[in-house]
Amino acid sequence: MSKILVPPTDYRDLLMVSAADTRDIDGMIIINQASANWLTGKMDTGTYFDVLDHFGIDPYAHVNPVEQLAYEQTFTVELFL
């Protein structure tokens, strides 16, 4: 069986965000550090979701695809056309 999508060895790569503007760099750093902390168990899920929500990211939409890929080996994407 061949796979179309090969998941990365480090799931942090799927949770990282990038800044669209130089004014957003501080938020990007906070979000990316929070994702690393959450994945290593240094931050609980509620706190991580609060960080995402604070920066305008829907926590469930951001985390669910990664959890599906990690645990169920499936990946769902919503397309906004």
Secondary structure, DSSP 8 states (H G I E B T S, - for coil): ---S----SSTHHHH----SSGGGHHHHHHHHHHHHHHHTTSS-HHHHHHHHHHTT--HHHHHHHHHIIIIIS--------
